[in-house]
Amino acid sequence: MPKWIKLILALLLLPVAVAQAMALERVLAVSGSADTTWIPLLAGFACWLVIFSLLPKPMWIYVLGHELTHALWTWLFGGQVKSMKISSAGGHVMVSKHNFLIVLAPYFFPLYAILVVLMYLLGNWLWGWQPYRLWFHLALGAAYAFHVSLTWHVLQTQQSDITSQGWLFSGVVIFMGNLAWLLLGVPLITGNPALTQALSWWWQYLQLVFHWFATLHNWVVMKMLTIHS
């Protein structure tokens, strides 16, 4: 897909991203009373940020997750992984299929956080880990903070994944991808609001944002007609 088409697509997706952000804000406001969930989540998040600030960056672990995410999304789209190179200085994976989701997935797909969730679900199913739910939330907060902090860290340098897709298009996709995980994950983890309610708010705000854009468009057209008349 040519970059100029991706630029247009990014502009068209901006209202969707705004609606996502508005819906997430409402979800977070409603779920704020879930103290038994939020306190360990935020504690885990804060603990990782302290580690991130004071200790050497675990780049090999990040690069491993980054390249595995490329590989995972390649498999999801029916492609094949031919080779993979991992080092603390960077990595590379050779795949048989390419699209913008495969290329940008490591920046919006929190692999380690999802692995924490899957591990807890498996442990809870096999051994009844419900009494350890607090530790699950603590680990999940740290794992998501790992994703956010290391993603932000690597984006401070030029990334071929980003430049190949265009900065605006990549930014919109990464922003929407991360918001989508939060919009889906917060209701599932806190139980408040219901997931269907969160998605309903997203749809309502999307309609509202498009109404704003339509009103703005009509106002601009009327002003242009008035100037030329």
N, C-alpha and C positions, 0 to 999 in steps of 0.2 A: 504494500500500500504506500503510495507516494506521501512524502512528508506534508505536502500542502493539503492533502485530503485529511490527514491526521490533525492538522491545525484546525481545519473547519470542524472536524468531529469533536475536538477538545472544546471549542467554543460552544458547540451545541450541547455538550455534556455539563457545562458549567451550571445551568439551572438545576440539573439533577443532583450535582454535588452540593449546591446550596440547600436544596430540600433535605438531603441526607443530614447535613450538619444541623439543621433546624430540628429534625426529628430526633437526632441523637441527643441534642440538648434537652429535649423534653423527656426522653427516656432516662437520662441521667438524673434529672430533677425528681422524677417519680421514684426511681430506685434508690434514692439517697438515704432512705430510712433503713435500708438493709445493712445495719451496722456489722452484724456478724459476718457478712460477706465483704463489705468494703474495707473494714479495718485491716484484716490480713492481706487483702489484695494490694492496698496502698502501702502497707508495711513492706511487703515483698518488693513492690516497685521501688520504694525509697531505698531499701537495702541494696538493691542492684545498682542504683544510681550512685550510692556512696562507693561501692566497689569499683564502678566504672570510672569515677573521678580520681580515686586514690591509687589504684593498682594498674599494672600494664594491661592494655586491651587484649582480650583473648581472641586475636584475629584468626587463628587457625580454626577455632571452633565456629566462628562466624562464617568464614569462607566455606567450611564444610557444609554448613546449613544452607548457605547461598547456592552452592553448586548442586546440592541434593534437591533443592527446590526447583531449579531449572530442570533437573532430571525427572522429578515427580510430575511436573506439569507437561513435560514432553510425553511421558507415558500416558497421562490423562488424555492427550490429544492423539494417541495412537502412534507416536513416534518411537524411535529407538535411540538409546544412549550408546555411543560408540566408544568414548573414552572420557576420562575425568582426571584432572590434576588439581591437587589441593596443597596449598602452602600458606604460611602466615603472611606472605607478601602478596598473595593473590591466587586466583584459581581459574580454571577453564574447563568447560565441558563441551564435547563434540556431540551434537544431536542431529537426527535426520529430519527434524521438522522445526519450523520457526513460525511464530506469530507473536504479536505484541504481548499477549498474556504470558507466554513462555518466557519471553525476554524480561518482562517487568515483575514477574511473580515474586522473586525474592524480596522485593521492596514492599509488598503489601500482604504477603502470605507468611504469618508468624509461625514458622515450622516448629520451633522448639516449644512454643506455647501450646500448639495443637497436640504435640506429642505428650505434653504434661496432661492435657485433658484426656487423651486416649488411654494413657497409662492409668489414670485415676478411674476411668469408667471400667476398664478391664479388671483392675484390682477390686473395685467395689462389687462387680458382678461375681468374681471368683471368691473373694475373701471378705466381703462386707466392709469396705473401707470408710463407711459413713462416719465413724467416730474420728477419722483423720481428715475430715473435710476442711478444717481450719488450715492444716498444713498444705493441703491441695491448693487452697486459695493463695497462701503465701508463695508457694512455688510458681503458681500461674502468674501472679503479679510480677515476680522476678523475671520469669521467662518472657513476658510481654515487654517489660522494660528493656531486656536484652535486645529484643527485636527493634524497638524504637530507637534506643541509644546508638546501637551499632549501625543501623540503617542511616540515621542522621550523620554519624561519623564518616561513613564511606561516601556519602553524598557531598561532603565538603571537597572531594577531589573529583576530577572528571571521570565519569563512568561510561564505558562504551555502550552499555545497555541503554543508558539514558540518551546519549547523543544519537544513537541509531534510530530512536523513535521520535526524537524531537523533545525539547525541554518542556513545552507547555502540555503537549499530549501526555508525556510521561508523568508530569506533575499531577495532572487531573486524574489519570488512572490510578496512580499510587495513593493519592488522597482519597478517592472514592473507594478503593479496595480496603484501605485501613478502616475507614468509617463503616463500611459494610460489615466487617468482622465485629466491630464494636456494637453496631446496631443489632446484629444477630446474637452476639455473645452475651451482652449485658442482661437482656431479658432471660436467657437460658440459665445464666449463673445465679442471678439474684431472684428470679421468679417474679419480678415486678418491674415493669408491666408484662403482660403476656406477649409472646412473640408476635401473634397476630395483631395485637394492638399497636406494637411498634411499627410493623409494616404498614398498617392502616394510616398511622400518622405520617409516615414517609410519603405515601400516596397523596394524602391531603395537602401536605406542604408542597409537593411537586405540582399539583394543580394550582396552588396559590402562587408559586413562583412563576409558572408559565403565564398566569393571569397578569402578574406584574409586568413581565416582559412584553406581553401583547399590548397592555395599556401604554407602556413606554414607546413601543413601536408605532402605535396609532398616533400618539402625541407628536413624535418626530415627523411622521408623514404629514400630519396636519400643519405643523410649523413650516415644513418645506414647501407645501402647496401655498401657504399664505405668503411666503417670501417671493415665490415665483409668479404669483397672481397680480 
